[in-house]
Amino acid sequence: MFASQTDASKVALYYLVQFLKKNQISHVDCQQETRHLSSLGAESIPRSQFNQLLAKHKNLPSPVWKPGQLLANGDLAPIDDQSHNK
């Protein structure tokens, strides 16, 4: 992640997590263990636990992703097509 404003990636991750929670997605695979991710609440889990989570969740439907404004409560508000195409 990168941003032109300090800590913007933290805000983006917060909004993403709210969206995922609202869509009953309980985990995010960060793929790396870093101090930055740990400071945001990420935790390492054993591979066996990861594999169990993957097996349990891999066939669940994906959330609906479409153009919109991601709100702090996890909702995805539609955007008007004219402003999206500018």
PDB file of N, CA, C and O in Angstrom:
ATOM      1  N   MET A   1       0.841  -1.185   0.000  1.00  0.00           N
ATOM      2  CA  MET A   1       0.000   0.000   0.000  1.00  0.00           C
ATOM      3  C   MET A   1       0.882   1.242   0.000  1.00  0.00           C
ATOM      4  O   MET A   1       1.986   1.245   0.544  1.00  0.00           O
ATOM      5  N   PHE A   2       0.381   2.263  -0.604  1.00  0.00           N
ATOM      6  CA  PHE A   2       1.076   3.540  -0.575  1.00  0.00           C
ATOM      7  C   PHE A   2       0.019   4.635  -0.568  1.00  0.00           C
ATOM      8  O   PHE A   2      -1.142   4.395  -0.899  1.00  0.00           O
ATOM      9  N   ALA A   3       0.426   5.814  -0.196  1.00  0.00           N
ATOM     10  CA  ALA A   3      -0.504   6.938  -0.169  1.00  0.00           C
ATOM     11  C   ALA A   3       0.274   8.235  -0.239  1.00  0.00           C
ATOM     12  O   ALA A   3       1.438   8.306   0.156  1.00  0.00           O
ATOM     13  N   SER A   4      -0.377   9.239  -0.738  1.00  0.00           N
ATOM     14  CA  SER A   4       0.265  10.551  -0.778  1.00  0.00           C
ATOM     15  C   SER A   4       0.098  11.286   0.552  1.00  0.00           C
ATOM     16  O   SER A   4       0.720  12.325   0.775  1.00  0.00           O
ATOM     17  N   GLN A   5      -0.741  10.744   1.431  1.00  0.00           N
ATOM     18  CA  GLN A   5      -0.945  11.320   2.760  1.00  0.00           C
ATOM     19  C   GLN A   5      -0.525  10.294   3.819  1.00  0.00           C
ATOM     20  O   GLN A   5      -0.834   9.109   3.698  1.00  0.00           O
ATOM     21  N   THR A   6       0.165  10.747   4.834  1.00  0.00           N
ATOM     22  CA  THR A   6       0.586   9.868   5.917  1.00  0.00           C
ATOM     23  C   THR A   6      -0.621   9.167   6.536  1.00  0.00           C
ATOM     24  O   THR A   6      -1.643   9.793   6.818  1.00  0.00           O
ATOM     25  N   ASP A   7      -0.486   7.885   6.737  1.00  0.00           N
ATOM     26  CA  ASP A   7      -1.489   7.030   7.376  1.00  0.00           C
ATOM     27  C   ASP A   7      -2.765   6.821   6.561  1.00  0.00           C
ATOM     28  O   ASP A   7      -3.722   6.245   7.078  1.00  0.00           O
ATOM     29  N   ALA A   8      -2.810   7.266   5.318  1.00  0.00           N
ATOM     30  CA  ALA A   8      -3.998   7.043   4.497  1.00  0.00           C
ATOM     31  C   ALA A   8      -4.249   5.549   4.295  1.00  0.00           C
ATOM     32  O   ALA A   8      -5.400   5.121   4.208  1.00  0.00           O
ATOM     33  N   SER A   9      -3.190   4.760   4.219  1.00  0.00           N
ATOM     34  CA  SER A   9      -3.381   3.322   4.030  1.00  0.00           C
ATOM     35  C   SER A   9      -4.084   2.698   5.236  1.00  0.00           C
ATOM     36  O   SER A   9      -4.821   1.724   5.083  1.00  0.00           O
ATOM     37  N   LYS A  10      -3.865   3.243   6.422  1.00  0.00           N
ATOM     38  CA  LYS A  10      -4.539   2.734   7.621  1.00  0.00           C
ATOM     39  C   LYS A  10      -6.034   2.995   7.537  1.00  0.00           C
ATOM     40  O   LYS A  10      -6.841   2.150   7.925  1.00  0.00           O
ATOM     41  N   VAL A  11      -6.397   4.151   7.036  1.00  0.00           N
ATOM     42  CA  VAL A  11      -7.814   4.490   6.876  1.00  0.00           C
ATOM     43  C   VAL A  11      -8.439   3.577   5.827  1.00  0.00           C
ATOM     44  O   VAL A  11      -9.538   3.060   6.025  1.00  0.00           O
ATOM     45  N   ALA A  12      -7.740   3.379   4.713  1.00  0.00           N
ATOM     46  CA  ALA A  12      -8.248   2.504   3.654  1.00  0.00           C
ATOM     47  C   ALA A  12      -8.442   1.075   4.171  1.00  0.00           C
ATOM     48  O   ALA A  12      -9.451   0.439   3.866  1.00  0.00           O
ATOM     49  N   LEU A  13      -7.497   0.576   4.941  1.00  0.00           N
ATOM     50  CA  LEU A  13      -7.616  -0.771   5.491  1.00  0.00           C
ATOM     51  C   LEU A  13      -8.788  -0.861   6.462  1.00  0.00           C
ATOM     52  O   LEU A  13      -9.504  -1.862   6.471  1.00  0.00           O
ATOM     53  N   TYR A  14      -8.994   0.164   7.273  1.00  0.00           N
ATOM     54  CA  TYR A  14     -10.129   0.184   8.203  1.00  0.00           C
ATOM     55  C   TYR A  14     -11.446   0.053   7.424  1.00  0.00           C
ATOM     56  O   TYR A  14     -12.301  -0.761   7.774  1.00  0.00           O
ATOM     57  N   TYR A  15     -11.600   0.857   6.374  1.00  0.00           N
ATOM     58  CA  TYR A  15     -12.828   0.819   5.581  1.00  0.00           C
ATOM     59  C   TYR A  15     -13.008  -0.550   4.936  1.00  0.00           C
ATOM     60  O   TYR A  15     -14.115  -1.086   4.913  1.00  0.00           O
ATOM     61  N   LEU A  16     -11.921  -1.117   4.410  1.00  0.00           N
ATOM     62  CA  LEU A  16     -11.990  -2.442   3.813  1.00  0.00           C
ATOM     63  C   LEU A  16     -12.436  -3.477   4.836  1.00  0.00           C
ATOM     64  O   LEU A  16     -13.300  -4.304   4.544  1.00  0.00           O
ATOM     65  N   VAL A  17     -11.861  -3.439   6.020  1.00  0.00           N
ATOM     66  CA  VAL A  17     -12.220  -4.407   7.060  1.00  0.00           C
ATOM     67  C   VAL A  17     -13.694  -4.265   7.437  1.00  0.00           C
ATOM     68  O   VAL A  17     -14.365  -5.271   7.665  1.00  0.00           O
ATOM     69  N   GLN A  18     -14.206  -3.044   7.508  1.00  0.00           N
ATOM     70  CA  GLN A  18     -15.629  -2.856   7.822  1.00  0.00           C
ATOM     71  C   GLN A  18     -16.502  -3.474   6.733  1.00  0.00           C
ATOM     72  O   GLN A  18     -17.512  -4.112   7.029  1.00  0.00           O
ATOM     73  N   PHE A  19     -16.109  -3.282   5.471  1.00  0.00           N
ATOM     74  CA  PHE A  19     -16.848  -3.884   4.357  1.00  0.00           C
ATOM     75  C   PHE A  19     -16.813  -5.407   4.452  1.00  0.00           C
ATOM     76  O   PHE A  19     -17.837  -6.065   4.272  1.00  0.00           O
ATOM     77  N   LEU A  20     -15.643  -5.964   4.732  1.00  0.00           N
ATOM     78  CA  LEU A  20     -15.514  -7.416   4.832  1.00  0.00           C
ATOM     79  C   LEU A  20     -16.344  -7.969   5.984  1.00  0.00           C
ATOM     80  O   LEU A  20     -17.008  -8.995   5.831  1.00  0.00           O
ATOM     81  N   LYS A  21     -16.314  -7.304   7.132  1.00  0.00           N
ATOM     82  CA  LYS A  21     -17.132  -7.741   8.275  1.00  0.00           C
ATOM     83  C   LYS A  21     -18.610  -7.744   7.910  1.00  0.00           C
ATOM     84  O   LYS A  21     -19.332  -8.691   8.224  1.00  0.00           O
ATOM     85  N   LYS A  22     -19.056  -6.681   7.246  1.00  0.00           N
ATOM     86  CA  LYS A  22     -20.461  -6.572   6.850  1.00  0.00           C
ATOM     87  C   LYS A  22     -20.845  -7.711   5.904  1.00  0.00           C
ATOM     88  O   LYS A  22     -22.011  -8.098   5.836  1.00  0.00           O
ATOM     89  N   ASN A  23     -19.873  -8.239   5.184  1.00  0.00           N
ATOM     90  CA  ASN A  23     -20.117  -9.329   4.241  1.00  0.00           C
ATOM     91  C   ASN A  23     -19.674 -10.685   4.790  1.00  0.00           C
ATOM     92  O   ASN A  23     -19.421 -11.619   4.029  1.00  0.00           O
ATOM     93  N   GLN A  24     -19.583 -10.786   6.118  1.00  0.00           N
ATOM     94  CA  GLN A  24     -19.264 -12.035   6.823  1.00  0.00           C
ATOM     95  C   GLN A  24     -17.941 -12.655   6.394  1.00  0.00           C
ATOM     96  O   GLN A  24     -17.811 -13.879   6.361  1.00  0.00           O
ATOM     97  N   ILE A  25     -16.966 -11.824   6.068  1.00  0.00           N
ATOM     98  CA  ILE A  25     -15.620 -12.309   5.782  1.00  0.00           C
ATOM     99  C   ILE A  25     -14.780 -12.040   7.019  1.00  0.00           C
ATOM    100  O   ILE A  25     -14.585 -10.892   7.415  1.00  0.00           O
ATOM    101  N   SER A  26     -14.288 -13.106   7.618  1.00  0.00           N
ATOM    102  CA  SER A  26     -13.694 -12.997   8.950  1.00  0.00           C
ATOM    103  C   SER A  26     -12.186 -12.823   8.970  1.00  0.00           C
ATOM    104  O   SER A  26     -11.624 -12.470  10.007  1.00  0.00           O
ATOM    105  N   HIS A  27     -11.515 -13.064   7.845  1.00  0.00           N
ATOM    106  CA  HIS A  27     -10.057 -13.014   7.855  1.00  0.00           C
ATOM    107  C   HIS A  27      -9.517 -12.346   6.594  1.00  0.00           C
ATOM    108  O   HIS A  27     -10.145 -12.383   5.535  1.00  0.00           O
ATOM    109  N   VAL A  28      -8.356 -11.745   6.727  1.00  0.00           N
ATOM    110  CA  VAL A  28      -7.632 -11.177   5.595  1.00  0.00           C
ATOM    111  C   VAL A  28      -6.260 -11.827   5.564  1.00  0.00           C
ATOM    112  O   VAL A  28      -5.554 -11.835   6.573  1.00  0.00           O
ATOM    113  N   ASP A  29      -5.880 -12.368   4.426  1.00  0.00           N
ATOM    114  CA  ASP A  29      -4.556 -12.969   4.276  1.00  0.00           C
ATOM    115  C   ASP A  29      -3.578 -11.852   3.919  1.00  0.00           C
ATOM    116  O   ASP A  29      -3.513 -11.423   2.767  1.00  0.00           O
ATOM    117  N   CYS A  30      -2.832 -11.390   4.894  1.00  0.00           N
ATOM    118  CA  CYS A  30      -1.871 -10.297   4.686  1.00  0.00           C
ATOM    119  C   CYS A  30      -0.605 -10.779   3.992  1.00  0.00           C
ATOM    120  O   CYS A  30       0.134  -9.969   3.430  1.00  0.00           O
ATOM    121  N   GLN A  31      -0.344 -12.063   4.019  1.00  0.00           N
ATOM    122  CA  GLN A  31       0.768 -12.722   3.349  1.00  0.00           C
ATOM    123  C   GLN A  31       2.143 -12.405   3.920  1.00  0.00           C
ATOM    124  O   GLN A  31       3.105 -13.114   3.627  1.00  0.00           O
ATOM    125  N   GLN A  32       2.254 -11.372   4.716  1.00  0.00           N
ATOM    126  CA  GLN A  32       3.542 -11.012   5.307  1.00  0.00           C
ATOM    127  C   GLN A  32       3.339 -10.664   6.767  1.00  0.00           C
ATOM    128  O   GLN A  32       2.274 -10.191   7.164  1.00  0.00           O
ATOM    129  N   GLU A  33       4.349 -10.898   7.546  1.00  0.00           N
ATOM    130  CA  GLU A  33       4.325 -10.488   8.946  1.00  0.00           C
ATOM    131  C   GLU A  33       5.242  -9.274   9.084  1.00  0.00           C
ATOM    132  O   GLU A  33       6.465  -9.383   8.996  1.00  0.00           O
ATOM    133  N   THR A  34       4.622  -8.122   9.301  1.00  0.00           N
ATOM    134  CA  THR A  34       5.399  -6.888   9.440  1.00  0.00           C
ATOM    135  C   THR A  34       4.963  -6.158  10.712  1.00  0.00           C
ATOM    136  O   THR A  34       3.869  -6.384  11.228  1.00  0.00           O
ATOM    137  N   ARG A  35       5.829  -5.288  11.200  1.00  0.00           N
ATOM    138  CA  ARG A  35       5.471  -4.477  12.370  1.00  0.00           C
ATOM    139  C   ARG A  35       4.271  -3.600  12.051  1.00  0.00           C
ATOM    140  O   ARG A  35       3.392  -3.409  12.891  1.00  0.00           O
ATOM    141  N   HIS A  36       4.236  -3.068  10.834  1.00  0.00           N
ATOM    142  CA  HIS A  36       3.125  -2.201  10.437  1.00  0.00           C
ATOM    143  C   HIS A  36       1.793  -2.945  10.524  1.00  0.00           C
ATOM    144  O   HIS A  36       0.837  -2.445  11.116  1.00  0.00           O
ATOM    145  N   LEU A  37       1.733  -4.146   9.931  1.00  0.00           N
ATOM    146  CA  LEU A  37       0.492  -4.913   9.977  1.00  0.00           C
ATOM    147  C   LEU A  37       0.154  -5.336  11.408  1.00  0.00           C
ATOM    148  O   LEU A  37      -1.014  -5.341  11.795  1.00  0.00           O
ATOM    149  N   SER A  38       1.162  -5.686  12.184  1.00  0.00           N
ATOM    150  CA  SER A  38       0.925  -6.037  13.592  1.00  0.00           C
ATOM    151  C   SER A  38       0.339  -4.858  14.357  1.00  0.00           C
ATOM    152  O   SER A  38      -0.516  -5.039  15.224  1.00  0.00           O
ATOM    153  N   SER A  39       0.800  -3.647  14.036  1.00  0.00           N
ATOM    154  CA  SER A  39       0.282  -2.456  14.722  1.00  0.00           C
ATOM    155  C   SER A  39      -1.185  -2.213  14.391  1.00  0.00           C
ATOM    156  O   SER A  39      -1.883  -1.508  15.120  1.00  0.00           O
ATOM    157  N   LEU A  40      -1.652  -2.803  13.281  1.00  0.00           N
ATOM    158  CA  LEU A  40      -3.047  -2.659  12.881  1.00  0.00           C
ATOM    159  C   LEU A  40      -3.902  -3.830  13.349  1.00  0.00           C
ATOM    160  O   LEU A  40      -5.095  -3.886  13.053  1.00  0.00           O
ATOM    161  N   GLY A  41      -3.300  -4.763  14.075  1.00  0.00           N
ATOM    162  CA  GLY A  41      -4.053  -5.877  14.631  1.00  0.00           C
ATOM    163  C   GLY A  41      -3.838  -7.212  13.954  1.00  0.00           C
ATOM    164  O   GLY A  41      -4.435  -8.208  14.362  1.00  0.00           O
ATOM    165  N   ALA A  42      -3.000  -7.263  12.927  1.00  0.00           N
ATOM    166  CA  ALA A  42      -2.742  -8.538  12.246  1.00  0.00           C
ATOM    167  C   ALA A  42      -1.989  -9.489  13.170  1.00  0.00           C
ATOM    168  O   ALA A  42      -1.147  -9.071  13.965  1.00  0.00           O
ATOM    169  N   GLU A  43      -2.305 -10.759  13.050  1.00  0.00           N
ATOM    170  CA  GLU A  43      -1.642 -11.794  13.843  1.00  0.00           C
ATOM    171  C   GLU A  43      -1.264 -12.955  12.936  1.00  0.00           C
ATOM    172  O   GLU A  43      -2.000 -13.307  12.014  1.00  0.00           O
ATOM    173  N   SER A  44      -0.123 -13.536  13.206  1.00  0.00           N
ATOM    174  CA  SER A  44       0.281 -14.749  12.481  1.00  0.00           C
ATOM    175  C   SER A  44      -0.479 -15.937  13.043  1.00  0.00           C
ATOM    176  O   SER A  44      -0.768 -16.003  14.238  1.00  0.00           O
ATOM    177  N   ILE A  45      -0.798 -16.872  12.161  1.00  0.00           N
ATOM    178  CA  ILE A  45      -1.430 -18.118  12.594  1.00  0.00           C
ATOM    179  C   ILE A  45      -0.645 -19.271  11.977  1.00  0.00           C
ATOM    180  O   ILE A  45      -0.018 -19.110  10.930  1.00  0.00           O
ATOM    181  N   PRO A  46      -0.679 -20.431  12.624  1.00  0.00           N
ATOM    182  CA  PRO A  46       0.020 -21.591  12.062  1.00  0.00           C
ATOM    183  C   PRO A  46      -0.577 -21.980  10.700  1.00  0.00           C
ATOM    184  O   PRO A  46      -1.767 -21.785  10.451  1.00  0.00           O
ATOM    185  N   ARG A  47       0.267 -22.528   9.836  1.00  0.00           N
ATOM    186  CA  ARG A  47      -0.182 -22.942   8.504  1.00  0.00           C
ATOM    187  C   ARG A  47      -1.372 -23.894   8.596  1.00  0.00           C
ATOM    188  O   ARG A  47      -2.298 -23.804   7.790  1.00  0.00           O
ATOM    189  N   SER A  48      -1.355 -24.795   9.560  1.00  0.00           N
ATOM    190  CA  SER A  48      -2.458 -25.758   9.686  1.00  0.00           C
ATOM    191  C   SER A  48      -3.784 -25.031   9.955  1.00  0.00           C
ATOM    192  O   SER A  48      -4.824 -25.419   9.423  1.00  0.00           O
ATOM    193  N   GLN A  49      -3.743 -23.990  10.769  1.00  0.00           N
ATOM    194  CA  GLN A  49      -4.957 -23.215  11.042  1.00  0.00           C
ATOM    195  C   GLN A  49      -5.390 -22.439   9.791  1.00  0.00           C
ATOM    196  O   GLN A  49      -6.580 -22.355   9.489  1.00  0.00           O
ATOM    197  N   PHE A  50      -4.424 -21.878   9.074  1.00  0.00           N
ATOM    198  CA  PHE A  50      -4.731 -21.185   7.827  1.00  0.00           C
ATOM    199  C   PHE A  50      -5.401 -22.135   6.841  1.00  0.00           C
ATOM    200  O   PHE A  50      -6.405 -21.785   6.221  1.00  0.00           O
ATOM    201  N   ASN A  51      -4.848 -23.338   6.696  1.00  0.00           N
ATOM    202  CA  ASN A  51      -5.419 -24.319   5.776  1.00  0.00           C
ATOM    203  C   ASN A  51      -6.837 -24.715   6.175  1.00  0.00           C
ATOM    204  O   ASN A  51      -7.690 -24.917   5.310  1.00  0.00           O
ATOM    205  N   GLN A  52      -7.095 -24.827   7.476  1.00  0.00           N
ATOM    206  CA  GLN A  52      -8.449 -25.128   7.948  1.00  0.00           C
ATOM    207  C   GLN A  52      -9.409 -23.993   7.597  1.00  0.00           C
ATOM    208  O   GLN A  52     -10.520 -24.237   7.126  1.00  0.00           O
ATOM    209  N   LEU A  53      -8.976 -22.749   7.829  1.00  0.00           N
ATOM    210  CA  LEU A  53      -9.814 -21.592   7.495  1.00  0.00           C
ATOM    211  C   LEU A  53     -10.086 -21.540   5.991  1.00  0.00           C
ATOM    212  O   LEU A  53     -11.209 -21.273   5.565  1.00  0.00           O
ATOM    213  N   LEU A  54      -9.060 -21.794   5.203  1.00  0.00           N
ATOM    214  CA  LEU A  54      -9.205 -21.777   3.756  1.00  0.00           C
ATOM    215  C   LEU A  54     -10.199 -22.845   3.295  1.00  0.00           C
ATOM    216  O   LEU A  54     -11.079 -22.568   2.480  1.00  0.00           O
ATOM    217  N   ALA A  55     -10.056 -24.045   3.810  1.00  0.00           N
ATOM    218  CA  ALA A  55     -10.965 -25.133   3.431  1.00  0.00           C
ATOM    219  C   ALA A  55     -12.408 -24.801   3.817  1.00  0.00           C
ATOM    220  O   ALA A  55     -13.341 -25.117   3.079  1.00  0.00           O
ATOM    221  N   LYS A  56     -12.582 -24.174   4.958  1.00  0.00           N
ATOM    222  CA  LYS A  56     -13.922 -23.843   5.461  1.00  0.00           C
ATOM    223  C   LYS A  56     -14.578 -22.734   4.644  1.00  0.00           C
ATOM    224  O   LYS A  56     -15.795 -22.742   4.455  1.00  0.00           O
ATOM    225  N   HIS A  57     -13.786 -21.784   4.158  1.00  0.00           N
ATOM    226  CA  HIS A  57     -14.357 -20.585   3.549  1.00  0.00           C
ATOM    227  C   HIS A  57     -14.200 -20.468   2.034  1.00  0.00           C
ATOM    228  O   HIS A  57     -14.817 -19.591   1.429  1.00  0.00           O
ATOM    229  N   LYS A  58     -13.404 -21.313   1.411  1.00  0.00           N
ATOM    230  CA  LYS A  58     -13.061 -21.092  -0.002  1.00  0.00           C
ATOM    231  C   LYS A  58     -14.242 -21.208  -0.952  1.00  0.00           C
ATOM    232  O   LYS A  58     -14.187 -20.648  -2.047  1.00  0.00           O
ATOM    233  N   ASN A  59     -15.289 -21.899  -0.589  1.00  0.00           N
ATOM    234  CA  ASN A  59     -16.433 -22.063  -1.491  1.00  0.00           C
ATOM    235  C   ASN A  59     -17.595 -21.129  -1.166  1.00  0.00           C
ATOM    236  O   ASN A  59     -18.665 -21.233  -1.766  1.00  0.00           O
ATOM    237  N   LEU A  60     -17.387 -20.224  -0.225  1.00  0.00           N
ATOM    238  CA  LEU A  60     -18.440 -19.257   0.089  1.00  0.00           C
ATOM    239  C   LEU A  60     -18.516 -18.214  -1.021  1.00  0.00           C
ATOM    240  O   LEU A  60     -17.515 -17.948  -1.686  1.00  0.00           O
ATOM    241  N   PRO A  61     -19.685 -17.623  -1.228  1.00  0.00           N
ATOM    242  CA  PRO A  61     -19.794 -16.608  -2.275  1.00  0.00           C
ATOM    243  C   PRO A  61     -18.966 -15.370  -1.945  1.00  0.00           C
ATOM    244  O   PRO A  61     -18.803 -15.000  -0.783  1.00  0.00           O
ATOM    245  N   SER A  62     -18.455 -14.748  -2.989  1.00  0.00           N
ATOM    246  CA  SER A  62     -17.697 -13.504  -2.830  1.00  0.00           C
ATOM    247  C   SER A  62     -18.662 -12.347  -2.605  1.00  0.00           C
ATOM    248  O   SER A  62     -19.799 -12.387  -3.076  1.00  0.00           O
ATOM    249  N   PRO A  63     -18.221 -11.325  -1.895  1.00  0.00           N
ATOM    250  CA  PRO A  63     -19.082 -10.150  -1.767  1.00  0.00           C
ATOM    251  C   PRO A  63     -19.221  -9.467  -3.126  1.00  0.00           C
ATOM    252  O   PRO A  63     -18.368  -9.623  -4.000  1.00  0.00           O
ATOM    253  N   VAL A  64     -20.288  -8.722  -3.290  1.00  0.00           N
ATOM    254  CA  VAL A  64     -20.515  -7.993  -4.538  1.00  0.00           C
ATOM    255  C   VAL A  64     -19.645  -6.744  -4.535  1.00  0.00           C
ATOM    256  O   VAL A  64     -19.810  -5.859  -3.696  1.00  0.00           O
ATOM    257  N   TRP A  65     -18.718  -6.687  -5.483  1.00  0.00           N
ATOM    258  CA  TRP A  65     -17.846  -5.521  -5.644  1.00  0.00           C
ATOM    259  C   TRP A  65     -18.337  -4.757  -6.857  1.00  0.00           C
ATOM    260  O   TRP A  65     -18.457  -5.318  -7.947  1.00  0.00           O
ATOM    261  N   LYS A  66     -18.614  -3.504  -6.671  1.00  0.00           N
ATOM    262  CA  LYS A  66     -19.047  -2.661  -7.777  1.00  0.00           C
ATOM    263  C   LYS A  66     -18.575  -1.241  -7.503  1.00  0.00           C
ATOM    264  O   LYS A  66     -18.199  -0.925  -6.374  1.00  0.00           O
ATOM    265  N   PRO A  67     -18.587  -0.386  -8.508  1.00  0.00           N
ATOM    266  CA  PRO A  67     -18.171   0.998  -8.255  1.00  0.00           C
ATOM    267  C   PRO A  67     -19.038   1.618  -7.164  1.00  0.00           C
ATOM    268  O   PRO A  67     -20.253   1.423  -7.135  1.00  0.00           O
ATOM    269  N   GLY A  68     -18.419   2.342  -6.299  1.00  0.00           N
ATOM    270  CA  GLY A  68     -19.161   2.983  -5.230  1.00  0.00           C
ATOM    271  C   GLY A  68     -18.228   3.640  -4.239  1.00  0.00           C
ATOM    272  O   GLY A  68     -17.006   3.591  -4.375  1.00  0.00           O
ATOM    273  N   GLN A  69     -18.819   4.243  -3.261  1.00  0.00           N
ATOM    274  CA  GLN A  69     -18.049   4.865  -2.182  1.00  0.00           C
ATOM    275  C   GLN A  69     -18.157   3.971  -0.963  1.00  0.00           C
ATOM    276  O   GLN A  69     -19.254   3.713  -0.467  1.00  0.00           O
ATOM    277  N   LEU A  70     -17.023   3.503  -0.484  1.00  0.00           N
ATOM    278  CA  LEU A  70     -16.991   2.646   0.687  1.00  0.00           C
ATOM    279  C   LEU A  70     -17.141   3.521   1.916  1.00  0.00           C
ATOM    280  O   LEU A  70     -16.347   4.436   2.135  1.00  0.00           O
ATOM    281  N   LEU A  71     -18.164   3.241   2.722  1.00  0.00           N
ATOM    282  CA  LEU A  71     -18.466   4.033   3.899  1.00  0.00           C
ATOM    283  C   LEU A  71     -17.861   3.392   5.143  1.00  0.00           C
ATOM    284  O   LEU A  71     -17.554   2.200   5.145  1.00  0.00           O
ATOM    285  N   ALA A  72     -17.693   4.178   6.192  1.00  0.00           N
ATOM    286  CA  ALA A  72     -17.061   3.712   7.428  1.00  0.00           C
ATOM    287  C   ALA A  72     -17.820   2.575   8.095  1.00  0.00           C
ATOM    288  O   ALA A  72     -17.233   1.809   8.858  1.00  0.00           O
ATOM    289  N   ASN A  73     -19.122   2.451   7.819  1.00  0.00           N
ATOM    290  CA  ASN A  73     -19.893   1.365   8.428  1.00  0.00           C
ATOM    291  C   ASN A  73     -19.845   0.080   7.608  1.00  0.00           C
ATOM    292  O   ASN A  73     -20.473  -0.915   7.971  1.00  0.00           O
ATOM    293  N   GLY A  74     -19.093   0.101   6.493  1.00  0.00           N
ATOM    294  CA  GLY A  74     -18.946  -1.095   5.668  1.00  0.00           C
ATOM    295  C   GLY A  74     -19.869  -1.139   4.478  1.00  0.00           C
ATOM    296  O   GLY A  74     -19.750  -2.038   3.646  1.00  0.00           O
ATOM    297  N   ASP A  75     -20.797  -0.188   4.369  1.00  0.00           N
ATOM    298  CA  ASP A  75     -21.678  -0.148   3.208  1.00  0.00           C
ATOM    299  C   ASP A  75     -20.921   0.365   1.993  1.00  0.00           C
ATOM    300  O   ASP A  75     -19.956   1.120   2.111  1.00  0.00           O
ATOM    301  N   LEU A  76     -21.377  -0.059   0.834  1.00  0.00           N
ATOM    302  CA  LEU A  76     -20.842   0.432  -0.422  1.00  0.00           C
ATOM    303  C   LEU A  76     -21.946   1.257  -1.072  1.00  0.00           C
ATOM    304  O   LEU A  76     -22.904   0.710  -1.619  1.00  0.00           O
ATOM    305  N   ALA A  77     -21.803   2.573  -1.006  1.00  0.00           N
ATOM    306  CA  ALA A  77     -22.816   3.477  -1.542  1.00  0.00           C
ATOM    307  C   ALA A  77     -22.612   3.627  -3.043  1.00  0.00           C
ATOM    308  O   ALA A  77     -21.486   3.826  -3.499  1.00  0.00           O
ATOM    309  N   PRO A  78     -23.698   3.532  -3.820  1.00  0.00           N
ATOM    310  CA  PRO A  78     -23.548   3.695  -5.268  1.00  0.00           C
ATOM    311  C   PRO A  78     -23.081   5.103  -5.613  1.00  0.00           C
ATOM    312  O   PRO A  78     -23.363   6.075  -4.912  1.00  0.00           O
ATOM    313  N   ILE A  79     -22.359   5.167  -6.718  1.00  0.00           N
ATOM    314  CA  ILE A  79     -21.953   6.490  -7.208  1.00  0.00           C
ATOM    315  C   ILE A  79     -22.729   6.771  -8.477  1.00  0.00           C
ATOM    316  O   ILE A  79     -23.127   5.851  -9.192  1.00  0.00           O
ATOM    317  N   ASP A  80     -22.936   8.011  -8.745  1.00  0.00           N
ATOM    318  CA  ASP A  80     -23.685   8.366  -9.953  1.00  0.00           C
ATOM    319  C   ASP A  80     -22.782   8.158 -11.155  1.00  0.00           C
ATOM    320  O   ASP A  80     -21.619   8.563 -11.146  1.00  0.00           O
ATOM    321  N   ASP A  81     -23.318   7.528 -12.186  1.00  0.00           N
ATOM    322  CA  ASP A  81     -22.523   7.146 -13.360  1.00  0.00           C
ATOM    323  C   ASP A  81     -21.814   8.317 -14.018  1.00  0.00           C
ATOM    324  O   ASP A  81     -20.716   8.149 -14.549  1.00  0.00           O
ATOM    325  N   GLN A  82     -22.415   9.497 -13.995  1.00  0.00           N
ATOM    326  CA  GLN A  82     -21.785  10.648 -14.638  1.00  0.00           C
ATOM    327  C   GLN A  82     -20.492  11.027 -13.936  1.00  0.00           C
ATOM    328  O   GLN A  82     -19.497  11.308 -14.604  1.00  0.00           O
ATOM    329  N   SER A  83     -20.479  11.043 -12.611  1.00  0.00           N
ATOM    330  CA  SER A  83     -19.256  11.416 -11.894  1.00  0.00           C
ATOM    331  C   SER A  83     -18.214  10.305 -11.997  1.00  0.00           C
ATOM    332  O   SER A  83     -17.015  10.578 -11.946  1.00  0.00           O
ATOM    333  N   HIS A  84     -18.664   9.038 -12.144  1.00  0.00           N
ATOM    334  CA  HIS A  84     -17.734   7.916 -12.254  1.00  0.00           C
ATOM    335  C   HIS A  84     -17.000   7.931 -13.594  1.00  0.00           C
ATOM    336  O   HIS A  84     -15.854   7.488 -13.673  1.00  0.00           O
ATOM    337  N   ASN A  85     -17.638   8.431 -14.633  1.00  0.00           N
ATOM    338  CA  ASN A  85     -17.049   8.422 -15.973  1.00  0.00           C
ATOM    339  C   ASN A  85     -16.210   9.653 -16.291  1.00  0.00           C
ATOM    340  O   ASN A  85     -15.671   9.749 -17.394  1.00  0.00           O
ATOM    341  N   LYS A  86     -16.085  10.569 -15.391  1.00  0.00           N
ATOM    342  CA  LYS A  86     -15.304  11.792 -15.645  1.00  0.00           C
ATOM    343  C   LYS A  86     -13.835  11.530 -15.543  1.00  0.00           C
ATOM    344  O   LYS A  86     -13.031  12.444 -15.726  1.00  0.00           O
TER     345      LYS A  86
END
